[in-house]
């Protein structure tokens, strides 16, 4: 079995602007949970700590940070919306 999986991270809002792209391809260790993706983003794209209220979707379905990723998954990082 491969020790790594290939995923696509879909970015929105300020993350997309910082990356200059809608998606980032990544290779992560097998068994990585969705909530760990933030820590693998390039430093120029995201600060070290994820914001409170960050939500995750895997393959266009909401999920919990503990959901284990599989090879080929698309992970969307949804930043909290502010305003009034």
N, C-alpha and C positions, 0 to 999 in steps of 0.2 A: 504494500500500500504506500502511496506517496506520503511524504512527511509534510508536504505543504499543499495548500489549496490556492486556487486562483479565484479572486473575487473582483467585482467592480464596485466602487464606491461612488454613489450619485450624490453630488453636492448641490446645495441650494444657498441662496442669499449671499452673505459675506464670504462663506467658504468657497463658493463658485467664483466669486470675484478674485479672491486671493490666489486660487489655483489657476485662474485663467482658462478653466475648462469645466464642463459639466460633470465629467467623471474622471476617476483615477483608477487605474488597474493596480492591483496589489497581489502579492503572494504572502500568505500568512501560514503559521503552523496549523496543522490539522487540529481540530478541537477548539479553535479560537471562538469565543463568544462575540456576538454583535457589539456588546458594550466595550470591547477591547479595541475596536477599529480606530476610535479616536486617537488612542496612544500610538498608532502606527502611521498617522497622517504626517506628511512633511511639516517641519517646524514653520515654514513660511506660509502654510495654509491654515493651520489651527494653533491656538495657544495650548500650553501643556495640559491644562485641565478643561474638561468639557463643561459647557454652561449648564446651570440648573435648568431642568425642563427639556433637555435634549431628548428627542424621540427617535426611534429606529423603525425602519421598515425593511423587511427582507423579501425580495421578489414581489414588491408592491403590496405587501400585507404588514400591518402594524405588528410589532413583536416586542418582546421584553429584552433587556440587555443581556440576559443570561442565555439567550437562544444560541445554540451552536451552529456555526456557519458551515456550509458545505461547498465543495468545489463548484464553481460556476455561479454562485449566488450574487445577486445585486443587493447591496446594502445602501439604503438611503439614510442620510443623517439630516434630521429635520430640526432646525434651530427654533427655539421659542420665539413667538411673535410678541412684540411689545407695541404699545400705542395707546391711544385713548380717544 
